[in-house]
Amino acid sequence: MQSENKFIDDLSKVASSALGVVSGLKDEAEGVLRARLERILSTMDLVTREEFETVKDMAVKAREENEALRARIETLESAAKPKTTTRKAPAKAKTTKAKS
């Protein structure tokens, strides 16, 4: 009986050591992956979230100004057009040729 307990104790020690090694490998793999990802991202031409939001706000403001100016131009153009009334052209007189 005691040999079985020793075997189980040894097996549990080996298993806990293996789990410790696996945990260490996991931490090391995460560190390597994080370092590679940071290196890749640092070479890319990316903008920060703040810069993106600033440019987005500028684009929205420009679009609103553009729409306001378009409406103003349409108003000015409609006011500048001369009011024309359509008149019928005078009817041409019919000429009849006399028979000779």
ZIFEN-V893479 format. One record per residue. N is the residue number from 0. RES is the residue in three letters. D_LAST is the distance of its C-alpha to the last C-alpha in whole Angstrom. Layout:
{{N/RES/D_LAST} {N/RES/D_LAST}}
This chain:
{{0/MET/150} {1/GLN/150} {2/SER/149} {3/GLU/146} {4/ASN/145} {5/LYS/146} {6/PHE/143} {7/ILE/141} {8/ASP/141} {9/ASP/141} {10/LEU/137} {11/SER/136} {12/LYS/137} {13/VAL/135} {14/ALA/132} {15/SER/132} {16/SER/132} {17/ALA/129} {18/LEU/127} {19/GLY/128} {20/VAL/127} {21/VAL/124} {22/SER/123} {23/GLY/124} {24/LEU/122} {25/LYS/119} {26/ASP/119} {27/GLU/119} {28/ALA/116} {29/GLU/114} {30/GLY/115} {31/VAL/114} {32/LEU/111} {33/ARG/110} {34/ALA/111} {35/ARG/109} {36/LEU/106} {37/GLU/107} {38/ARG/106} {39/ILE/103} {40/LEU/102} {41/SER/103} {42/THR/101} {43/MET/97} {44/ASP/95} {45/LEU/95} {46/VAL/95} {47/THR/97} {48/ARG/96} {49/GLU/96} {50/GLU/94} {51/PHE/91} {52/GLU/92} {53/THR/91} {54/VAL/88} {55/LYS/87} {56/ASP/87} {57/MET/85} {58/ALA/82} {59/VAL/82} {60/LYS/82} {61/ALA/79} {62/ARG/77} {63/GLU/77} {64/GLU/76} {65/ASN/73} {66/GLU/72} {67/ALA/73} {68/LEU/71} {69/ARG/68} {70/ALA/68} {71/ARG/68} {72/ILE/65} {73/GLU/63} {74/THR/64} {75/LEU/63} {76/GLU/60} {77/SER/58} {78/ALA/59} {79/ALA/58} {80/LYS/54} {81/PRO/52} {82/LYS/51} {83/THR/47} {84/THR/45} {85/THR/42} {86/ARG/39} {87/LYS/36} {88/ALA/33} {89/PRO/30} {90/ALA/27} {91/LYS/24} {92/ALA/21} {93/LYS/19} {94/THR/15} {95/THR/12} {96/LYS/9} {97/ALA/6} {98/LYS/4} {99/SER/0}}
